[in-house]
Amino acid sequence: MKFQSTRQQVTSSGLTVYNDGFGMVKEKRMVPENKAVTDIQFLDVASEIEADSVLIEGLQVLEKTYSTNFISKEKLLDWYIGQVITVNNAELGEAIKVRLLSTSGNIIVEQLDTGEITIDPIGQLILPSLPEGLLMRPTLVCKIVAVETATEVGISYLTKGLKWQANYVAEIRGSYLNLTSWIQLSNDSGIDFFESRLKLTSGNVNRYKEAHPLHAQARLFAATEEQESFFEEHTFEDYHMYSMARPVTILQDQTKQIRLMKIQGVDFRKVYKVESGSQQAEVRVEFYNNVDNKLGVPLPKGIVKVYEQDSNDEMEFIGEDAMTHKTNQQKVSLAIGKAFDISSESREKKRSRSGHFDYVTYVYELQNKKSESVRIEVTHQVFEQIWQMESSSHDYELKQSNKLEFRVHLAAGKKVEVEFTYKVDRRTEEQIQ
């Protein structure tokens, strides 16, 4: 005996969506007592289900089958090839019995009374009753040991077609910015989700190795006047999870945005960066993700759109950039455009040889046409392997073994040259080559 479990038997629903375009569906369904039941058809499951991922708790399952044998015009016609069907021509007021011969490209039938062959007969095709085993929607079929008592059954599975991403809006207001994060959730799984608990996992899950148990420890975002959170953040293993405080409904083919958090009064700085070959300075907005800066929470990757308040107190769009996952204590640096009034010219000014040393002089000519002073960070890469600085017009920081960074404060309307000389041991370079 078969029992069909539909959405009406669902007592609770949960949904975990991963960064990589898939999700995990978790449901509880009531199965009534019936000792004669040996097969349960779980209807209303995702059409993009990964059949080998199904977990069922509360039943002794002997066999699982995911059926994609759904009703369609093509499948119905194929099913009745060789059988007798009816062609009803309403205009002529007649119904003719014919044998269905083929459905490949054209519908070909044989008239029973004359034996004549007709291609694409005119009229409505009337088929016999629905064939056994042909289903109307995606179905998970389980052969089970008979149910002795009414049972709440847990069903979990992975499905493609679910994805989420974070989007951010940064509003610069004077010396601070407000950061609002939105979650964009999309559903192409082939099923609607109603009033489901929502969790979002940030990080890349390896789909090819055996998963380790995920032990979650919830930590609520610190809610203050400056910071408002709409999700709980969990940490487990090497991932971060965000749990929505209220259930969510998302239908098939639907995309919706849900606010993740809103943080006010974040300290930031606007810096200008140039490198070899730059003609205009790159504009960057930077801030630190730490508690002292009203943050200190895991920020999932996403696109950050930046707006700034102008002299008329109106917000204007000034650029956007992609942000990678940022953990606590990390710096967020967003490239938002090129500075029209800050120019740069760079060149190798001189190269000379003395003994077995090459002496290389490089210069950056910077100009600030703005009406305010700016901070410019000049990044220069030394391509030689072994080198040593001889002289420099400005202080610098060695970021990597071959990367220098000069920090220049340039007053309004001023020009400056950043010049430095380094020497290269040619003997060492020739040995490396």
Secondary structure, 3 states (H helix, E strand, C coil): CEEEECHHHEEEEEEEEECCCEEEEEEEEEECCECCCCEEEEECCCCCECHHHCEEECCCEEEEEEECCECCHHHHHHHCCCCEEEEEECCCCEEEEEEEEECCCCCEEEECCCCCEEECCCCEEECCCCCCCCECCCEEEEEECCECCCEEEEEEEEEECEEEEEEEEEEEECCEEEEEEEEEEEECCCCCEEEEEEEEEECCCCCCCCCCCCCCEEEECCCCCCEEECEEEEEECCEEEEEECCCEEECCCEEEEEEEEEEEEEECEEEEEEECCCCEEEEEEEEECCHHHCCCCCECCEEEEEEEECCCCCEEEEEEEEECCECCCCEEEEEEEEEEEEEEEEEEEEEEEECCEEEEEEEEEEEECCCCCEEEEEEEECCCCCEEEEEECCCEEEEECCEEEEEEEECCCCEEEEEEEEEEEHHHHHHHC
